[in-house]
Amino acid sequence: VQLQASGGGLVQAGGSLRLSCAASGNIFSILDTGWYRQAPGTARELVALITAGGSISYADFVNERFTISRDKAKNTLYLQMHSLKPEDTATYYCNLEITTNDVKFYSVWGQGTLVTVSS
């Protein structure tokens, strides 16, 4: 199972970006999914989460600026980000919990996509 994250880049404060995370390989089902971020010198932190049952939660710092969503048919997770701030600058990672056709469970991380917000 592989994850391909994309959509990061350089944007001015107040701008928007849409991150994508596409899963491929031996996938039977996708359970909990989430976006995390890590700024230099800091610990990785949760940004947003969608559970297997569809419940959505966000970190407090999101403050209604980001929207997490997923397309089950495409095995793809998204993070739409608006009103970006310089403090949102970080490498963003997707994480998907996956069961395979041969009944194995994996928690898989994407390679990270860098988001840089200039002031």
C-alpha positions in Angstrom: 0.0 0.0 0.0 1.3 3.4 -1.0 0.2 7.0 -0.3 1.0 9.8 -2.7 0.5 13.3 -1.1 0.4 16.4 -3.2 -0.9 20.0 -3.3 1.6 21.8 -1.1 3.4 24.9 -2.2 4.1 28.5 -1.5 1.2 30.8 -0.8 0.7 34.3 0.6 -1.1 34.8 3.9 -4.8 34.6 3.4 -4.5 32.3 0.4 -5.8 28.8 -0.1 -4.4 25.3 -0.9 -5.9 21.9 -1.4 -3.9 18.9 -0.3 -4.6 15.4 -1.7 -3.5 12.0 -0.6 -4.2 9.1 -2.9 -3.9 5.5 -1.7 -3.0 2.7 -4.0 -2.3 -1.0 -3.8 -3.9 -4.0 -2.0 -6.7 -2.1 -0.3 -9.9 -3.7 1.0 -11.1 -0.8 3.1 -9.9 2.5 4.6 -10.7 3.1 8.2 -9.7 6.3 10.1 -7.9 8.9 8.1 -6.2 12.1 9.1 -3.9 15.0 8.2 -1.0 15.9 10.5 1.6 18.6 10.2 5.1 19.2 11.5 6.9 22.5 11.6 10.7 22.5 11.9 11.8 21.8 15.5 8.3 20.8 16.7 6.4 17.6 17.2 4.0 16.3 14.6 0.4 17.4 15.4 -3.0 16.4 14.3 -4.8 18.8 12.0 -8.0 16.9 11.1 -9.4 13.5 11.3 -12.2 11.5 9.6 -13.1 8.2 11.4 -14.3 5.1 9.6 -17.8 6.0 10.7 -17.5 9.5 9.1 -17.0 11.6 12.2 -14.9 14.6 11.6 -12.8 16.5 14.1 -10.3 19.4 13.8 -7.5 20.8 15.9 -8.4 24.0 17.7 -6.0 26.0 15.6 -8.0 25.2 12.5 -10.8 27.5 13.6 -13.1 26.6 10.6 -10.4 27.5 8.0 -9.8 23.9 6.8 -12.1 21.1 5.6 -11.2 17.5 5.5 -12.9 15.2 3.1 -12.4 11.9 1.3 -13.5 10.2 -1.8 -14.0 6.5 -1.0 -14.3 5.5 -4.7 -10.9 7.1 -5.4 -9.3 6.1 -2.1 -8.3 9.7 -1.8 -8.2 12.1 1.2 -8.3 15.8 0.9 -7.6 18.9 3.0 -8.9 22.2 1.7 -7.2 25.0 3.5 -8.4 28.7 3.4 -7.2 31.8 5.2 -3.7 30.4 5.6 -1.4 32.0 8.1 2.4 32.0 8.3 2.1 29.8 11.4 0.5 27.1 9.2 3.8 26.7 7.5 4.8 23.0 8.0 5.1 19.7 6.2 1.7 18.1 6.0 1.4 14.4 6.3 -1.6 12.1 5.6 -2.3 9.0 7.5 -4.7 6.2 6.5 -5.6 3.1 8.4 -6.1 0.4 5.8 -7.2 -3.2 5.7 -6.0 -5.3 2.8 -7.6 -8.0 0.8 -5.6 -10.6 2.7 -7.0 -9.3 6.0 -4.0 -7.3 7.2 -4.1 -3.9 9.0 -1.7 -1.1 8.2 -1.4 2.5 9.4 0.3 4.2 6.5 1.9 7.6 6.3 2.3 9.7 3.2 5.6 11.2 2.3 4.6 14.7 3.4 3.9 17.8 1.3 5.4 21.2 2.3 3.2 24.1 2.8 4.8 27.5 3.1 2.8 30.6 3.9 4.5 33.9 3.4 3.5 37.1 5.3 
